[in-house]
Amino acid sequence: MKHLYHILSAILLTSAAIVAQPARAQEEQAQDDCWRINRIDHLFYNINICDEYAHIIKRQKKTQNYYTEAFVIPKTVKYTIPSMNTGSGSIGSGDHYFPITELMDSCFYNATSSSITFEAESNVKIIHSYAFHNVFNVTGTLELPSSVETIEDNAIYANYTAIVIPASVKYIGVSSIVLDKATTVIFLGTTPPEIGIDGDYTPWNSDKSATSKEITVQVPEGSFDTYKNTDGIGDYFTCFGREKDSTSLKETTAGGRKGIYSLTGVYLGEDDSQLPRGIYIINGKKVVK
């Protein structure tokens, strides 16, 4: 009798496993059905048509898996889909615009592009590891959009001369913004982001990093002490520039102040020859480069 009990238990467990396998397979298939990898206007995307968002991914070509074109990272990507039914419900056919929320691992790794910038009102929230790694043909200022919240470890290793970090950024990982060529780091938030530290490594240095003395840090008015007391910022950088209030700076530029400014009021110097494509305030006038 006891032997029969074990046999019946084994049969029931096997039956349950057989039932569970199709359920898991259907769930995995539904997940697969949600994603579409497509090349659109030189960029490769992984588009989730169920939850309606998109990621930029590494170039999907065997002969050349890195980007060479200069481009602007758009805020949305247009994708045409047929009417279908997935695990998340029915999606109508026709053109759909999906917000680009993440730059995935190594998406621009080794890119030889001369300019990579963001479209206004960007939706990018996360810049993943190696997204801008070994991008050495770019110059000028990288102004991260105000949507960015996380910059992962080893995300940016490029030849920008200035980096603008918006107030939206909550975390900056280890070796995430390596500053070989940069002379200026501009923080727009009155509260510093959380800083990733691993031993002697901060977000700003790697085995090929610039020294902290070569870089000037600019912070909003009234926040100097907070930044200076933040590990990974105050104990790494030694040169803090004059505190700037981006709001009053923007009002001053509208009055005709000389120099180059971003649309958010960040001062970018006097030389416009190295500026990436975009819209700037130059000597008090709006200019499209």
GUKOLFI-45930 format. One line per 10 residues: number of its first residue (from 1); their letters; for each residue y, x, z of N, C-alpha, C. Coordinates in nm, 2 decimals. Atoms other than C-alpha are relative to their C-alpha. Example, Ala and Ser with C-alpha at 12.3 -4.5 7.8 and 13.67 -1.06 7.14 Angstrom:
2
1) AS) -0.12 0.09 0.00 -0.45 1.23 0.78 0.12 0.09 0.00  -0.11 -0.09 0.00 -0.11 1.37 0.71 0.11 -0.08 0.08
This chain:
289
1) MKHLYHILSA) -0.12 0.08 0.00 0.00 0.00 0.00 0.13 0.09 0.00  -0.11 -0.09 -0.01 0.23 0.28 0.09 0.02 0.07 -0.13  -0.01 -0.06 0.13 0.15 0.45 -0.24 0.06 -0.09 -0.10  -0.05 0.10 0.09 0.23 0.13 -0.43 0.15 -0.01 0.02  -0.14 0.01 -0.03 0.57 0.11 -0.25 0.08 0.12 -0.07  -0.07 -0.11 0.06 0.66 0.46 -0.37 0.01 -0.01 -0.16  0.00 0.02 0.15 0.56 0.37 -0.73 0.10 -0.10 -0.04  -0.10 0.10 0.03 0.77 0.06 -0.73 0.14 0.05 0.02  -0.13 -0.06 -0.02 1.07 0.25 -0.58 0.04 0.09 -0.12  -0.03 -0.09 0.11 1.04 0.51 -0.86 0.03 -0.08 -0.12
11) ILLTSAAIVA) -0.03 0.08 0.11 1.03 0.24 -1.12 0.14 -0.06 0.00  -0.13 0.06 -0.02 1.34 0.07 -0.98 0.11 0.11 -0.02  -0.10 -0.10 0.02 1.53 0.40 -0.97 0.02 0.04 -0.14  0.00 -0.03 0.14 1.43 0.48 -1.32 0.08 -0.10 -0.08  -0.07 0.11 0.07 1.55 0.14 -1.44 0.15 0.01 0.02  -0.14 0.00 -0.03 1.88 0.18 -1.27 0.07 0.12 -0.08  -0.05 -0.11 0.07 1.93 0.52 -1.43 0.01 -0.03 -0.15  0.00 0.03 0.14 1.85 0.38 -1.77 0.12 -0.10 -0.03  -0.12 0.09 0.01 2.11 0.10 -1.72 0.13 0.08 0.01  -0.13 -0.08 -0.03 2.37 0.35 -1.59 0.04 0.08 -0.12
21) QPARAQEEQA) -0.02 -0.09 0.11 2.33 0.58 -1.89 0.08 -0.07 -0.11  -0.08 0.07 0.10 2.46 0.33 -2.15 0.14 -0.03 0.05  -0.13 0.03 -0.06 2.74 0.23 -1.92 0.09 0.12 -0.01  -0.07 -0.12 0.01 2.85 0.59 -1.89 0.04 0.04 -0.14  -0.02 -0.03 0.14 2.81 0.64 -2.26 0.11 -0.08 -0.06  -0.11 0.09 0.05 3.03 0.34 -2.33 0.13 0.04 0.05  -0.12 -0.05 -0.05 3.29 0.47 -2.10 0.06 0.12 -0.07  -0.04 -0.12 0.07 3.29 0.81 -2.26 0.04 -0.03 -0.14  -0.04 0.03 0.13 3.30 0.66 -2.60 0.14 -0.07 -0.01  -0.13 0.06 0.00 3.60 0.44 -2.51 0.11 0.10 0.02
31) QDDCWRINRI) -0.10 -0.11 -0.02 3.78 0.75 -2.38 0.02 0.08 -0.13  -0.01 -0.07 0.13 3.70 0.93 -2.71 0.08 -0.09 -0.10  -0.07 0.09 0.10 3.82 0.62 -2.91 0.15 0.00 0.03  -0.14 0.01 -0.03 4.16 0.65 -2.73 0.08 0.12 -0.06  -0.07 -0.12 0.04 4.24 1.00 -2.86 0.00 0.02 -0.15  -0.01 -0.04 0.15 4.36 1.11 -3.21 0.07 0.13 -0.01  -0.06 -0.13 0.03 4.43 1.47 -3.31 0.06 -0.01 -0.14  -0.06 0.01 0.13 4.68 1.47 -3.59 0.11 0.11 -0.02  -0.11 -0.09 0.04 4.92 1.71 -3.77 0.11 -0.09 -0.06  -0.11 0.08 0.04 5.26 1.55 -3.81 0.13 0.09 0.00
41) DHLFYNINIC) -0.12 -0.08 0.01 5.57 1.75 -3.94 -0.02 0.14 0.07  0.02 -0.14 -0.04 5.42 2.10 -3.87 -0.06 0.01 0.14  0.05 -0.01 -0.13 5.31 2.01 -3.52 -0.13 -0.07 0.02  0.13 0.06 -0.03 4.96 1.92 -3.39 0.01 -0.08 0.13  -0.01 0.09 -0.11 4.93 1.63 -3.15 -0.14 -0.05 0.04  0.11 0.08 -0.05 4.66 1.48 -2.93 0.06 -0.13 0.06  -0.07 0.13 -0.03 4.77 1.11 -2.92 -0.10 -0.09 0.07  0.08 0.10 -0.07 4.63 0.87 -2.67 0.06 -0.14 -0.03  -0.05 0.13 0.05 4.66 0.53 -2.84 -0.02 -0.12 0.10  0.03 0.10 -0.10 4.53 0.34 -2.53 0.11 -0.01 0.10
51) DEYAHIIKRQ) -0.10 -0.01 -0.10 4.78 0.46 -2.27 0.14 0.03 -0.06  -0.12 -0.01 0.08 5.04 0.53 -2.54 0.09 0.12 0.04  -0.08 -0.12 -0.02 5.15 0.89 -2.49 -0.06 0.11 -0.09  0.06 -0.11 0.09 5.10 1.22 -2.68 0.03 0.13 0.06  -0.02 -0.14 -0.04 5.06 1.59 -2.61 0.01 0.09 -0.12  0.00 -0.10 0.10 5.15 1.88 -2.83 -0.10 0.11 0.03  0.11 -0.09 -0.03 4.85 2.11 -2.87 0.01 0.12 -0.10  0.00 -0.12 0.08 4.78 2.45 -3.03 -0.04 -0.04 -0.14  0.03 0.02 0.14 4.77 2.47 -3.41 -0.15 0.00 -0.03  0.14 0.01 0.03 4.43 2.36 -3.53 -0.04 0.04 -0.14
61) KKTQNYYTEA) 0.04 -0.06 0.13 4.37 2.59 -3.82 -0.08 0.13 0.03  0.08 -0.12 -0.02 4.10 2.86 -3.84 0.07 0.13 -0.05  -0.06 -0.12 0.07 4.30 3.09 -4.07 0.13 0.04 0.07  -0.12 -0.03 -0.06 4.62 3.07 -3.87 0.03 -0.10 0.11  -0.01 0.10 -0.11 4.62 2.91 -3.52 0.12 0.01 0.08  -0.13 -0.01 -0.07 4.98 2.98 -3.43 0.11 -0.05 -0.09  -0.11 0.06 0.07 5.31 2.82 -3.53 0.09 0.11 -0.06  -0.10 -0.09 0.06 5.55 3.00 -3.77 0.13 -0.06 -0.03  -0.12 0.07 0.04 5.81 2.74 -3.84 0.10 -0.02 0.12  -0.10 0.04 -0.10 6.14 2.69 -3.65 0.00 -0.15 0.01
71) FVIPKTVKYT) 0.01 0.14 -0.01 6.14 2.34 -3.51 0.06 -0.05 0.13  -0.05 0.07 -0.13 6.27 2.09 -3.25 -0.11 -0.08 0.05  0.11 0.08 -0.06 6.02 1.94 -3.01 0.05 -0.14 0.01  -0.05 0.14 0.00 6.07 1.56 -3.07 -0.03 -0.07 0.13  0.02 0.08 -0.12 6.09 1.31 -2.79 -0.12 -0.10 -0.02  0.11 0.09 0.03 5.84 1.08 -2.96 -0.07 0.05 -0.13  0.07 -0.03 0.12 5.58 1.11 -3.24 -0.04 -0.14 -0.06  0.04 0.12 0.07 5.52 0.83 -3.50 -0.14 0.01 -0.05  0.14 0.00 0.05 5.16 0.74 -3.57 -0.04 -0.14 -0.03  0.04 0.13 0.05 5.02 0.45 -3.77 -0.15 -0.02 0.03
81) IPSMNTGSGS) 0.14 0.03 -0.03 4.70 0.29 -3.64 -0.04 -0.14 -0.05  0.04 0.13 0.04 4.49 0.00 -3.75 -0.02 -0.09 0.13  0.03 0.08 -0.11 4.42 -0.30 -3.53 -0.14 0.03 0.05  0.13 -0.04 -0.06 4.14 -0.22 -3.29 -0.01 -0.05 0.14  0.02 0.04 -0.13 3.99 -0.30 -2.96 -0.07 0.11 0.08  0.06 -0.11 -0.08 3.93 -0.02 -2.70 -0.01 -0.05 0.15  0.02 0.04 -0.14 3.86 -0.01 -2.33 0.13 -0.04 0.07  -0.13 0.03 -0.06 4.23 -0.05 -2.26 0.06 -0.13 -0.06  -0.05 0.12 0.06 4.27 -0.36 -2.47 0.03 0.01 -0.15  -0.02 0.00 0.14 4.38 -0.45 -2.82 0.13 0.07 -0.04
91) IGSGDHYFPI) -0.12 -0.07 0.05 4.63 -0.23 -3.01 0.03 -0.05 -0.14  -0.03 0.05 0.13 4.81 -0.38 -3.30 0.02 0.11 -0.11  -0.02 -0.09 0.11 4.82 -0.22 -3.64 0.14 0.03 -0.03  -0.13 -0.03 0.04 5.12 -0.05 -3.78 0.06 0.13 0.06  -0.06 -0.12 -0.05 5.37 0.22 -3.68 0.02 -0.01 0.15  -0.02 -0.01 -0.14 5.38 0.32 -3.31 0.07 0.13 0.03  -0.06 -0.12 -0.04 5.60 0.57 -3.14 -0.04 0.04 0.14  0.06 -0.05 -0.13 5.44 0.77 -2.86 0.08 0.11 0.06  -0.08 -0.11 -0.06 5.64 0.97 -2.61 -0.08 0.12 0.02  0.07 -0.12 -0.02 5.55 1.33 -2.59 0.02 0.05 0.14
101) TELMDSCFYN) -0.01 -0.02 -0.14 5.48 1.40 -2.23 -0.04 0.14 0.05  0.05 -0.13 -0.05 5.31 1.74 -2.21 -0.01 0.10 -0.12  0.02 -0.11 0.09 5.31 2.08 -2.39 -0.13 0.07 0.06  0.13 -0.04 -0.05 4.94 2.18 -2.35 -0.02 0.15 0.00  0.03 -0.14 -0.01 4.78 2.51 -2.28 0.01 0.07 -0.13  0.00 -0.09 0.12 4.87 2.78 -2.53 0.05 -0.07 -0.13  -0.03 0.07 0.13 5.03 2.53 -2.77 0.09 0.08 -0.09  -0.08 -0.09 0.08 5.29 2.78 -2.89 -0.03 0.14 0.02  0.04 -0.14 -0.03 5.10 3.09 -2.79 0.01 0.09 -0.13  -0.01 -0.09 0.12 5.19 3.38 -3.03 0.08 -0.05 -0.11
111) ATSSSITFEA) -0.08 0.06 0.11 5.43 3.16 -3.23 0.10 0.11 -0.04  -0.10 -0.09 0.06 5.65 3.36 -3.46 0.13 -0.07 -0.04  -0.12 0.08 0.03 5.91 3.08 -3.49 0.12 0.07 0.05  -0.13 -0.06 -0.04 6.27 3.19 -3.48 0.08 -0.09 0.10  -0.07 0.09 -0.08 6.38 2.88 -3.29 -0.10 -0.11 0.05  0.07 0.11 -0.05 6.20 2.63 -3.06 0.09 -0.07 0.11  -0.09 0.07 -0.09 6.42 2.37 -2.89 -0.05 -0.14 0.02  0.04 0.13 -0.03 6.40 2.02 -2.75 0.10 -0.10 -0.05  -0.09 0.11 0.04 6.53 1.69 -2.89 0.06 -0.06 0.12  -0.06 0.07 -0.11 6.78 1.51 -2.67 -0.08 -0.11 0.05
121) ESNVKIIHSY) 0.08 0.10 -0.07 6.63 1.27 -2.42 -0.15 0.02 -0.01  0.14 -0.04 0.00 6.30 1.45 -2.42 -0.08 -0.07 0.11  0.09 0.06 -0.10 6.00 1.30 -2.24 -0.10 0.10 0.06  0.09 -0.10 -0.05 5.82 1.62 -2.17 0.01 0.02 0.15  0.00 -0.01 -0.15 5.72 1.63 -1.80 -0.07 0.13 0.05  0.08 -0.12 -0.04 5.47 1.93 -1.79 0.00 0.10 -0.11  0.02 -0.12 0.10 5.48 2.27 -1.96 -0.12 0.07 0.06  0.12 -0.06 -0.05 5.13 2.40 -1.92 -0.01 0.15 -0.02  0.02 -0.15 0.00 5.00 2.76 -1.89 0.00 0.05 -0.15  -0.01 -0.07 0.13 5.08 2.99 -2.19 0.06 -0.08 -0.11
131) AFHNVFNVTG) -0.06 0.09 0.10 5.27 2.71 -2.37 0.10 0.08 -0.09  -0.10 -0.09 0.08 5.55 2.96 -2.47 -0.03 0.15 0.02  0.04 -0.14 -0.03 5.35 3.28 -2.41 0.00 0.09 -0.13  -0.01 -0.09 0.11 5.42 3.58 -2.64 0.08 -0.06 -0.12  -0.09 0.05 0.11 5.70 3.40 -2.83 0.12 0.09 0.00  -0.09 -0.11 -0.01 5.91 3.70 -2.91 0.11 0.00 -0.11  -0.11 0.01 0.11 6.12 3.59 -3.22 0.11 -0.09 0.04  -0.11 0.09 -0.04 6.33 3.34 -3.03 0.10 0.08 0.08  -0.10 -0.07 -0.07 6.66 3.44 -2.89 0.10 -0.11 0.06  -0.10 0.10 -0.05 6.96 3.27 -2.71 -0.05 -0.07 0.12
141) TLELPSSVET) 0.03 0.08 -0.12 6.92 3.00 -2.45 -0.11 -0.10 -0.01  0.10 0.11 -0.01 6.62 2.79 -2.36 0.05 -0.09 0.11  -0.05 0.10 -0.10 6.76 2.48 -2.20 -0.11 -0.11 0.01  0.11 0.10 -0.02 6.47 2.28 -2.06 0.06 -0.14 0.02  -0.06 0.14 -0.01 6.52 1.90 -2.08 -0.02 -0.05 0.14  0.00 0.05 -0.14 6.59 1.70 -1.77 -0.12 -0.09 0.03  0.13 0.07 -0.03 6.25 1.53 -1.80 -0.11 0.09 0.06  0.11 -0.09 -0.04 6.05 1.84 -1.71 -0.01 0.01 0.16  0.02 0.00 -0.14 5.90 1.83 -1.36 -0.09 0.12 0.05  0.09 -0.11 -0.04 5.63 2.11 -1.36 0.00 0.10 -0.11
151) IEDNAIYANY) 0.02 -0.11 0.09 5.62 2.45 -1.52 -0.12 0.08 0.06  0.12 -0.06 -0.06 5.27 2.59 -1.47 0.00 0.15 -0.01  0.01 -0.14 0.01 5.16 2.95 -1.42 -0.01 0.05 -0.14  0.00 -0.07 0.13 5.22 3.19 -1.71 0.05 -0.09 -0.12  -0.04 0.10 0.11 5.40 2.91 -1.91 0.09 0.07 -0.10  -0.10 -0.05 0.09 5.69 3.10 -2.06 0.01 0.15 0.01  -0.02 -0.14 0.01 5.70 3.46 -2.18 0.05 0.02 -0.14  -0.07 0.00 0.13 5.96 3.49 -2.45 0.13 0.08 0.01  -0.12 -0.09 0.01 6.27 3.67 -2.56 0.13 -0.08 0.02  -0.13 0.07 -0.03 6.53 3.41 -2.45 0.09 0.09 0.09
161) TAIVIPASVK) -0.09 -0.08 -0.08 6.84 3.57 -2.30 0.05 -0.08 0.12  -0.04 0.08 -0.11 6.92 3.27 -2.07 -0.10 -0.12 0.01  0.09 0.11 -0.03 6.71 3.00 -1.91 0.07 -0.10 0.08  -0.07 0.11 -0.08 6.85 2.66 -1.79 -0.11 -0.08 0.06  0.10 0.08 -0.07 6.63 2.49 -1.53 0.06 -0.12 0.06  -0.07 0.13 -0.04 6.72 2.12 -1.48 -0.04 -0.04 0.14  0.02 0.05 -0.13 6.73 1.94 -1.15 -0.13 -0.07 0.02  0.12 0.07 -0.01 6.42 1.75 -1.24 -0.12 0.08 0.03  0.12 -0.08 -0.03 6.19 2.05 -1.20 -0.03 0.01 0.15  0.05 0.00 -0.14 5.99 2.03 -0.88 -0.08 0.12 0.03
171) YIGVSSIVLD) 0.09 -0.11 -0.03 5.75 2.32 -0.92 0.01 0.10 -0.11  0.00 -0.11 0.10 5.76 2.66 -1.10 -0.11 0.09 0.05  0.12 -0.08 -0.04 5.43 2.85 -1.10 0.02 0.15 -0.01  0.00 -0.14 0.00 5.34 3.21 -1.07 0.01 0.06 -0.14  -0.02 -0.06 0.14 5.46 3.43 -1.37 0.03 -0.11 -0.10  -0.02 0.12 0.09 5.58 3.10 -1.53 0.12 0.02 -0.09  -0.11 -0.03 0.08 5.91 3.23 -1.66 0.03 0.15 0.01  -0.02 -0.15 0.00 5.89 3.60 -1.73 0.12 0.04 -0.08  -0.13 -0.02 0.04 6.23 3.74 -1.79 0.03 0.13 -0.06  -0.02 -0.13 0.05 6.20 4.05 -2.00 0.14 0.02 -0.06
181) KATTVIFLGT) -0.13 -0.01 0.07 6.52 3.98 -2.21 0.11 -0.08 0.07  -0.10 0.09 -0.05 6.70 3.73 -2.00 0.10 0.07 0.09  -0.11 -0.05 -0.09 7.03 3.81 -1.83 0.05 -0.10 0.09  -0.05 0.11 -0.08 7.10 3.47 -1.68 -0.11 -0.11 0.02  0.08 0.12 -0.03 6.90 3.20 -1.50 0.10 -0.10 0.07  -0.09 0.11 -0.05 7.09 2.87 -1.44 -0.08 -0.11 0.06  0.07 0.11 -0.06 6.96 2.62 -1.19 0.10 -0.12 0.01  -0.09 0.11 0.00 7.11 2.27 -1.22 -0.02 -0.09 0.12  0.02 0.09 -0.12 6.96 2.11 -0.91 0.06 0.06 0.12  -0.05 -0.05 -0.13 7.12 2.13 -0.57 -0.11 0.04 0.09
191) TPPEIGIDGD) 0.12 -0.04 -0.08 6.77 2.15 -0.42 -0.09 0.09 -0.08  0.09 -0.09 0.07 6.56 2.45 -0.53 -0.14 -0.06 -0.02  0.14 0.05 0.01 6.22 2.37 -0.68 -0.10 0.08 0.09  0.10 -0.07 -0.07 5.90 2.47 -0.51 -0.04 0.12 -0.09  0.02 -0.12 0.08 5.82 2.83 -0.61 -0.14 0.05 0.03  0.14 -0.06 -0.01 5.47 2.97 -0.68 0.01 0.15 0.03  0.00 -0.14 -0.04 5.41 3.30 -0.51 -0.15 0.05 0.02  0.14 -0.06 -0.02 5.09 3.52 -0.53 0.02 0.15 0.03  -0.02 -0.14 -0.04 5.13 3.85 -0.34 0.14 0.04 -0.05  -0.13 -0.05 0.05 5.41 4.04 -0.52 0.05 -0.08 -0.12
201) YTPWNSDKSA) -0.03 0.07 0.12 5.41 3.80 -0.81 0.08 -0.13 0.03  -0.08 0.12 -0.01 5.68 3.52 -0.84 0.00 -0.06 -0.13  -0.01 0.05 0.14 5.76 3.30 -1.13 0.06 0.09 -0.10  -0.08 -0.08 0.10 5.98 3.57 -1.28 -0.05 0.13 -0.04  0.05 -0.14 0.03 5.77 3.88 -1.29 -0.15 0.00 -0.03  0.14 -0.02 0.03 5.44 4.00 -1.44 -0.01 0.16 -0.01  0.01 -0.14 0.01 5.32 4.35 -1.52 0.09 0.06 -0.10  -0.10 -0.05 0.10 5.58 4.37 -1.79 0.14 -0.07 0.02  -0.12 0.08 -0.03 5.87 4.20 -1.62 0.13 0.08 0.01  -0.13 -0.06 -0.02 6.24 4.27 -1.61 0.02 0.01 0.15
211) TSKEITVQVP) -0.03 -0.02 -0.14 6.38 4.39 -1.28 0.11 -0.11 0.04  -0.09 0.11 -0.05 6.57 4.13 -1.07 0.15 0.04 -0.01  -0.14 -0.04 0.00 6.89 4.34 -1.08 0.06 -0.02 -0.13  -0.06 0.02 0.13 6.93 4.28 -1.45 0.04 -0.15 -0.03  -0.02 0.14 0.02 6.96 3.90 -1.40 0.10 -0.06 0.09  -0.09 0.07 -0.08 7.24 3.69 -1.28 -0.04 -0.15 0.02  0.05 0.13 -0.03 7.15 3.36 -1.11 0.13 -0.09 0.03  -0.11 0.09 -0.02 7.39 3.06 -1.13 -0.06 -0.13 0.06  0.05 0.12 -0.07 7.35 2.76 -0.89 0.12 -0.09 0.02  -0.11 0.10 -0.02 7.55 2.44 -0.83 0.08 0.03 0.12
221) EGSFDTYKNT) -0.10 -0.02 -0.11 7.85 2.44 -0.61 -0.06 -0.05 0.13  0.05 0.05 -0.13 7.75 2.42 -0.24 -0.14 0.02 0.03  0.14 -0.02 -0.02 7.39 2.52 -0.28 -0.04 0.14 0.01  0.03 -0.14 0.00 7.41 2.90 -0.27 -0.09 0.03 0.12  0.08 -0.04 -0.12 7.27 2.93 0.09 -0.14 -0.06 -0.01  0.13 0.05 0.01 6.98 2.70 0.01 -0.09 0.08 -0.10  0.07 -0.08 0.10 6.88 2.90 -0.30 -0.03 0.14 0.06  0.01 -0.13 -0.05 6.94 3.23 -0.12 -0.11 0.01 0.11  0.10 0.00 -0.11 6.70 3.13 0.16 -0.13 -0.05 -0.05  0.12 0.05 0.06 6.43 3.01 -0.08 -0.09 0.12 -0.04
231) DGIGDYFTCF) 0.09 -0.11 0.04 6.13 3.25 -0.11 -0.03 -0.01 -0.15  0.02 0.00 0.14 6.08 3.36 -0.46 0.13 0.00 -0.09  -0.13 0.00 0.07 6.45 3.32 -0.55 0.09 0.09 0.08  -0.10 -0.08 -0.08 6.67 3.46 -0.27 -0.05 0.14 0.03  0.05 -0.13 -0.03 6.44 3.75 -0.19 -0.04 0.08 -0.13  0.03 -0.07 0.12 6.38 3.83 -0.56 0.12 0.04 -0.08  -0.13 -0.03 0.07 6.72 3.81 -0.73 0.10 0.06 0.09  -0.10 -0.06 -0.08 6.99 4.03 -0.61 0.14 -0.03 -0.04  -0.13 0.03 0.05 7.28 3.91 -0.82 0.02 -0.15 -0.02  -0.03 0.14 0.01 7.41 3.56 -0.77 0.14 -0.01 -0.05
241) GREKDSTSLK) -0.13 0.01 0.06 7.70 3.47 -1.00 0.08 -0.11 0.07  -0.09 0.10 -0.06 7.99 3.25 -0.91 -0.06 -0.14 -0.01  0.06 0.13 0.01 7.87 2.90 -0.82 0.08 -0.09 -0.10  -0.07 0.08 0.10 7.94 2.65 -1.09 -0.04 -0.15 0.02  0.02 0.15 -0.01 7.97 2.27 -1.07 -0.01 -0.05 -0.15  0.01 0.04 0.14 7.83 2.14 -1.40 0.09 -0.12 -0.04  -0.09 0.11 0.04 8.03 1.82 -1.38 0.14 0.04 -0.03  -0.14 -0.04 0.02 8.37 1.98 -1.34 0.00 0.09 -0.12  0.00 -0.09 0.12 8.27 2.24 -1.60 0.00 -0.08 -0.13  0.00 0.09 0.12 8.20 1.96 -1.85 0.13 -0.06 -0.02
251) ETTAGGRKGI) -0.13 0.06 0.01 8.53 1.80 -1.78 0.10 0.11 -0.05  -0.09 -0.11 0.04 8.71 2.14 -1.83 -0.02 0.03 -0.15  0.02 -0.03 0.14 8.54 2.20 -2.17 0.06 -0.11 -0.09  -0.06 0.11 0.08 8.65 1.86 -2.29 0.15 0.02 -0.02  -0.14 -0.03 0.01 9.00 1.98 -2.22 0.04 0.12 -0.09  -0.02 -0.11 0.09 8.96 2.27 -2.46 -0.02 0.14 0.05  0.03 -0.13 -0.05 8.83 2.56 -2.25 -0.08 0.08 -0.10  0.07 -0.08 0.10 8.72 2.85 -2.46 -0.14 0.04 0.05  0.14 -0.04 -0.03 8.35 2.95 -2.48 -0.10 -0.10 -0.06  0.11 0.09 0.05 8.02 2.79 -2.56 -0.07 -0.06 0.11
261) YSLTGVYLGE) 0.06 0.07 -0.11 7.87 2.52 -2.35 -0.11 -0.09 -0.06  0.10 0.10 0.04 7.56 2.30 -2.37 0.06 -0.14 0.03  -0.05 0.14 -0.02 7.60 1.92 -2.37 0.00 -0.04 0.15  0.00 0.02 -0.14 7.52 1.93 -2.00 0.10 0.08 0.08  -0.11 -0.08 -0.07 7.81 2.16 -1.93 -0.03 0.14 0.04  0.04 -0.14 -0.04 7.62 2.49 -1.89 0.07 0.10 -0.09  -0.06 -0.10 0.08 7.82 2.79 -2.00 -0.10 0.10 -0.06  0.09 -0.08 0.08 7.64 2.99 -2.27 0.06 0.13 -0.06  -0.06 -0.13 0.05 7.88 3.28 -2.34 0.10 -0.03 -0.11  -0.10 0.01 0.11 8.11 3.35 -2.63 -0.06 0.02 -0.14
271) DDSQLPRGIY) 0.06 -0.03 0.13 7.87 3.46 -2.91 -0.09 -0.11 -0.05  0.08 0.12 0.05 7.73 3.17 -3.12 -0.10 0.05 -0.10  0.08 -0.04 0.11 7.54 3.39 -3.36 -0.15 -0.01 0.03  0.15 0.00 -0.04 7.21 3.38 -3.16 -0.04 -0.13 0.05  0.03 0.14 -0.05 7.22 3.01 -3.07 -0.11 -0.06 -0.08  0.10 0.08 0.08 6.91 2.81 -3.16 0.06 -0.13 -0.05  -0.06 0.12 0.05 6.96 2.49 -3.35 0.02 -0.10 0.11  -0.03 0.10 -0.10 7.12 2.21 -3.15 0.15 -0.04 -0.01  -0.14 0.05 -0.01 7.45 2.05 -3.05 0.07 0.07 0.12  -0.07 -0.08 -0.10 7.70 2.26 -2.85 0.15 -0.05 0.01
281) IINGKKVVK) -0.14 0.01 -0.01 8.06 2.24 -2.72 0.05 0.14 -0.02  -0.06 -0.13 0.02 8.24 2.54 -2.87 0.15 -0.01 -0.01  -0.15 0.00 -0.01 8.60 2.60 -2.77 0.05 -0.14 0.00  -0.05 0.13 -0.02 8.63 2.24 -2.67 -0.04 -0.10 -0.10  0.04 0.09 0.11 8.48 2.09 -2.99 -0.15 -0.01 -0.01  0.14 0.01 0.02 8.13 1.95 -3.05 -0.04 0.05 -0.13  0.04 -0.07 0.12 7.95 2.16 -3.30 -0.16 -0.01 -0.02  0.15 0.01 0.03 7.60 2.11 -3.47 -0.04 0.13 -0.07  0.04 -0.13 0.05 7.43 2.44 -3.53 -0.13 -0.02 -0.09
